[in-house]
Amino acid sequence: MAAIQEFEITYQGLSATVAEHSLKHGRVFHIDFAQPTMMPLVITVAYDSDDKKFWTSIPEGRQELAEEVGKLVAGYIRNKKKEICVTTTVKKSPVLSLFD
């Protein structure tokens, strides 16, 4: 399965590589930590019984780490969207518009 995008985050002062993958019903993120003693982590967003979103590991069992790293992944994606959503306009025609 090819990654949609790859990027780096910093976790506990060390670099971690994140690869985003798309599945039929959502996205998963595969994280490889620079620290050799840390096993790779796969996380996704899930919903609890009150329909509240939370980060979870796949397979379950590394919940605390999933929450911490998930916040960093979400922060990166939010910042990336802000960069992409900048709109600029250039007036190309000497003809007056309705707004002039």
N, C-alpha and C positions, 0 to 999 in steps of 0.2 A: 504494500500500500504506500503510495507516494505521499510525501508531506505537502500540504497546501502552502505552508510557509515555515521557515525556521528562523529563530531569533535567539538572543542570549539574554539572560537575566542574571542578577547577582543574588545569591542566597548565602547568608552567613559569611559575607565577604569573599565568596568564591564564585566563579563563573559557572553557569549551568546552561546547557543547550536545550532549547525547547523546540519540538517539532509538532506542528498542528496537523491532525488528520481528520478528514470528514467521514462520518459514518451515515448510514441511512437515516437515523433519528437524532443526530447530534454531532458534536465534535469531541475528540479526545486529544490530550496533549501528552507527549512522551518526553520526559525530562531526564537528561543525562547530566549527572553532577560531576564537577571537576574533582571532587574529593573521592579518591579511589575506594574508600570504605563505605560510601553510600551507594546502595543499589539504585538502578534506574527506577523511575516512578511514572505511572500512567494515571492521569486524573481526568475527570470530566465534571460537568455541572449536573447535579441531580435536584430533585424536588422532594421536600418532606411532605408529611400528611396535611400540612396547612398550605401547601403550594409555595413554600418559601424555598428559594434557590440556596444550594450549598455545594462546595467542592468536595468531591469524594475520590478515593483511590480505587483503581481497578487492578487486582481484586481488592476488596475492602480489607481494612486492617491497618492502614497507615493514615488514618483520618487527620490527625493533628498536622502531619507533614503536608498532606493534600490541601488543607485549609491555608497554611502559611504560603506554600508555593503558588496555590491558586490565586491568591490575592496579588502576588507579583505578576503572574501571567495576565490577569485581568487589567492591572495597571498598565502593563506594556501595550495591550490591545487598545485600551481607551486612549492612551497617548498617541498611538499610531493613527487611530481614526481622526483625532483632532488635526493631525498633520495633513491628512488626506482631504479633509473637508473644507479646506481653505478655498474660497472662491474669489477670483479676480475678474474684472471686466475691463475691456479696452474698447473705447469708442472707435469703430472702424469707418464710420460714414460721416461726412461733413453735414449730412442732413439732420436737422433738429429732431429730437424724439419728443414724445409726449411729456417727458420728465425734464426737459431743458427749460 
